[in-house]
Amino acid sequence: MVKTAVEIAAAVRAKELDPVEVTREALARIEAADGVVGAFRRVRVEEALAEAAAVAERTDLADLPLAGVPVAVKDVAPIEGEYASWGSRAGSSTPSTEDGEIARRLRAAGAVIVGLTRVPELCIWPSSDDPDGTARNPRNPSYAAGGSSGGSAAAVAAGLVPIAHGTDGLGSIRLPSAMCGIVGLKPGKGVVRVPGEDGWFGLSTHGPMTTTVADAAVLMSVLAEQPGLAELTDPKRSRIALSTQVPLTRAPLPRAFSRAVTRAGELFRAAGHTVAPGTPRYNAGAIGGLLARWVAGPAEQAVEFDLAALQPRTRTHVRLGRLMAKRVRETTRERWLERAEEFFADHDVLVTPMIATLPLKARTWHDSRWIANVLPSVRVAGFAGLWNLAGYPAMSVPVGVHPSGIPACVQLVAAPGGEALLLGLAAQLETANPWPRTTAS
């Protein structure tokens, strides 16, 4: 079993583990398995080994929260000597001359960046495939690992690396985490501040993808530059609402996903929390506002790419986004925020299923027409995007399993500032109901 990030870092700080050997082992796992898993767009073999050797020589080794920990980074973050492809062959392949903020924070904490993980073009879709490969779900490889942080989820769930970086604009951390049965946290708006970034009209943020809650807490503390988040604490007695109603559509759920919500409620009640049914007042305007941002956000970004070289589905998405840009209104978010605040005045946490359908099958979705991608994408992601629109923290946590082998995960949502509460509650679920960390033996 692959050691957790917390275990690796503690052993490296104590000089019981050599960061170079830890990195060699991770690279060996990637070489052995990634031909099937398809998690990585680029593996940084020589660069990672050099970074690991440098970590071993650091004078502040004893203070590094991620000392020697191999980490995978989503292929959107600037890294010195690499280029961020955003899943596309239509952009620049000129290597960056310096680290961006995310890479800088990871390196400052002692992490070793072993590779860049596969994403769908411009991070639009919940399946991470491109002409060079498909990120497959380690729990059942006939299914996709999800998206857009699908490569990161696959790398962690397969045990190739203990932790990974992701971004979440409409569920892109939480959806693949749920599909692959790992922990994924989307922090609230503004918690991870990166100057110059305001992706998808402020919907998108960076966050951790891990196999344990303790690892999520440490990586969250590094990304947010808030060391206090690394310390898990017992949560206060909370008012927890359970809901299995798919926003707006009320579509039927796979039974295993609704049972996971019930099971989480039982565990929380046993831990002393007040648990009852409760559903926010979802509204069509918020859903419409999300869809407008989903198409208009990538259209804004596409000015940096060669439109003619984009995948056909992306070109359609971009053209539609340019038409929809005028429909992105702040009033849409404000009206939904009023309803969210109304709900959280009476509740501390909302528990829902994380995905509304089984994941997409693993295939070359980038070859399919736009509408063929849109319909399954919208169906699977029904519970996720509204909390990006509100800017509230939300987290995916494994609870059960579907007969297909796909995990049944729940989403925990809290009001702004609730990241520590979510981590504490997730830790209670983990203690009471442990999940299989990875598919690696």
Disulfide bonds with the S-S distance in Angstrom:
none
